[in-house]
Amino acid sequence: MHPSPIQLLIIDPQNDFCDLPSDWYGRDPSAGRTLAPALPVTGAHADMLRLAEFIDRNGDTIDAITLTLDSHHRVDIAHPPFWCRGDGEPVPPYTTITAAQVRSGQFAPRDGGALTRVLAYLDALEARGRYTLMVWPEHCRIGTWGHLVHPAVQAACDRWESSRLRQVRHVLKGQNPWTEHYSAFEAEVPDEGDARTQLNRELLSTLDPAGTLLVAGEAASHCVLASVRDLVEHLPGGRPERMVLLTDCMSPVAGFESQQQAFLERMAALGLQLRHSTDR
């Protein structure tokens, strides 16, 4: 289908991002409860089934697979346990928080000693002009069922590894609780003291030899968008026309459909190819 070498980059294909049917849910035997996705993206389960089929169908021609994993702690600047309202009440998921709101006392970090650092972060984030801080549901916590790869994608990757005698490259992002980290390549506000948040030049150099670089994953409005934006800007060899977005293997967070559409249009204008996983 494409000239060799072909690499596949899969962004955050994790349980917590997938609208799994209930019979795909996990189970916590210690608490006797069902484990459901924390931040399900509508359409993501079907995306991942198509992606698994794509890997199986094209495995002989895919030379390398890189898979990123959103990886968070419970107390994280983008999770509810980090925050409280000015009256001490909890902050619900899907709340946006600005530096001005923190300065006015509408919101505060639960750890009062973190205020100076939080304000510095929010000021830096807003100066970049890409995102306002969003308090998401706790998701993709390290070591949990929600952090795991969608089962169909995991199984397809297992088959690819056995067939090609190669390893899927796993890249974790988001472990630093003081900054959001949508992109696979760089946090929203890099921390000078934490190399994990800074531009991942090693990953870029690993992807750069690709003659065709296929991209899939979740969510197209956030982590895929931010990752591809950084690829276009920082991939050493350039040539955006070699990048292929598998648009039927990605979906937006509900309410952010326009961001996905604008992203795809912008990437197409830069020369990236928009394809379906079944295209020849």
Buried (B, 14 or more C-beta within 10 A) or exposed (E): EBEEBBBBBBBBBBBBBBBBEEEBBBEEEEEEEEBBBBBBBEBBBBBBBBBBBBBBBBBEEBBBBBBBBBBBBEBBBBBBBBBBBEEEEEBEBEBEBBBEBBEEEBBBBBEEEBEEEBBEBBBBBBEEEBBEBBBBBBBBBBEBBBBBBBBBBBBBBEBBBEEBEEEBBEBBBBBBBBBBBBBBBBBBBBBEEEEBBBBBEEBBEBBBEBEBBBBBBBBBBBBBBBBBBBBBEBBEEEEBEBBBBBBBBBBBBEEBBEBBEEBBEBBEEEEBBEBEBEEE
